[in-house]
Amino acid sequence: MDKYVDGFVLVVPADKADEYKKMAIMGRDAWMKHGALAYYECRSNDLKPQQMGDEATRPFGELAGAKDGEDIWFSFIIFKSKEHRDEVNAKVMADMSAMPLPAEPMPADMTRMAYGGFTVEVEG
């Protein structure tokens, strides 16, 4: 069975990192409870362009439109397959819809969140 990954890039104000991390821990617990194979939330640490031969890479911060005082979070969840992802996500969404809405606004700017589902082609 091929693995499947949901990936996210989020822009989070640096002063909201603790709030975002608390929310991420709740997300991890929900996805893992319902069968995700792994769950990662990664905060930016080194976003300088890297030289690759004659070309320089485009930094995540530029790609996401981050400003001074904002961090990039790169997050991903690993599943057994796309079908498994759909099953797990449906259970997580059902749990979340039964929860009361938080009083505080989201710590990340969700209008700048990027998301995609990916088939794993090479694994190490």
C-alpha positions in Angstrom: 0.0 0.0 0.0 1.4 3.4 -1.0 1.6 6.1 1.7 -0.2 9.4 1.4 0.7 12.8 2.9 -1.3 15.9 3.6 1.0 18.9 3.7 0.4 22.5 4.9 2.3 25.7 5.0 1.1 28.4 7.4 2.1 31.9 8.4 1.9 32.5 12.1 2.9 35.7 14.0 5.9 34.9 16.1 4.1 36.2 19.2 1.3 33.7 18.6 3.6 30.6 18.4 2.6 29.3 21.8 -1.1 29.6 21.0 -0.5 27.8 17.6 1.5 25.1 19.2 -1.3 24.3 21.7 -3.7 24.1 18.8 -1.2 21.9 16.9 -0.9 19.5 19.9 -4.7 19.2 19.9 -4.6 18.5 16.1 -1.9 15.9 16.6 -3.9 14.1 19.3 -7.0 14.1 17.1 -5.3 12.8 13.9 -3.3 10.2 15.8 -6.4 9.0 17.7 -8.1 8.3 14.5 -5.3 6.4 12.8 -2.8 8.8 11.2 0.6 7.1 10.9 2.6 10.3 11.9 1.9 14.0 12.5 4.4 16.8 12.3 4.3 20.6 13.0 7.6 22.3 12.1 8.5 25.9 12.9 10.8 27.8 10.6 14.4 28.1 11.7 16.6 28.6 8.6 14.8 30.2 5.7 17.8 31.7 3.9 18.0 30.9 0.1 20.3 28.1 -0.6 22.6 28.0 -3.7 22.0 24.9 -5.9 24.5 25.0 -8.7 23.8 28.2 -10.7 20.4 28.7 -9.0 19.2 29.9 -5.6 16.2 28.4 -4.0 13.1 30.5 -3.2 12.7 30.7 0.5 9.4 29.5 2.1 8.9 33.0 3.7 8.9 34.6 0.3 6.6 31.9 -1.1 4.1 32.4 1.7 4.3 36.2 1.8 5.7 36.2 5.4 6.6 39.6 6.9 9.0 40.5 9.7 7.7 39.0 13.0 6.0 36.1 11.2 7.1 32.4 11.2 6.4 29.8 8.7 5.1 26.4 9.9 5.5 23.5 7.6 3.1 20.7 8.7 2.4 17.2 7.4 0.4 14.2 8.3 1.2 10.7 7.0 -1.5 8.1 6.1 -1.5 4.6 4.7 -3.3 5.7 1.5 -5.5 8.5 0.1 -8.5 6.4 1.1 -7.1 6.0 4.7 -6.6 9.8 4.7 -10.2 10.4 3.7 -11.5 8.0 6.5 -9.3 9.6 9.2 -10.1 13.2 8.2 -13.8 12.4 8.2 -13.5 11.1 11.8 -11.4 14.1 12.9 -13.9 16.6 11.3 -16.8 14.9 13.0 -15.1 15.2 16.4 -14.2 18.9 15.7 -17.7 19.8 14.6 -19.0 18.5 18.0 -16.7 20.8 19.9 -17.6 24.4 20.8 -15.9 27.1 18.8 -12.9 28.7 20.6 -13.4 32.2 21.9 -10.0 33.3 20.5 -9.3 33.9 16.8 -7.1 31.5 15.0 -3.4 32.2 15.7 -2.5 31.6 12.1 -3.6 33.6 9.1 -5.7 31.0 7.4 -6.1 33.1 4.2 -2.4 32.4 3.6 -2.4 28.7 4.4 -1.4 26.4 1.5 -2.6 22.8 1.5 -2.1 19.8 -0.7 -2.4 16.0 -0.7 0.6 14.1 -2.0 1.3 10.5 -3.0 4.6 9.2 -1.7 6.8 8.4 -4.7 10.2 7.9 -2.9 10.7 6.9 0.7 13.9 6.4 2.7 
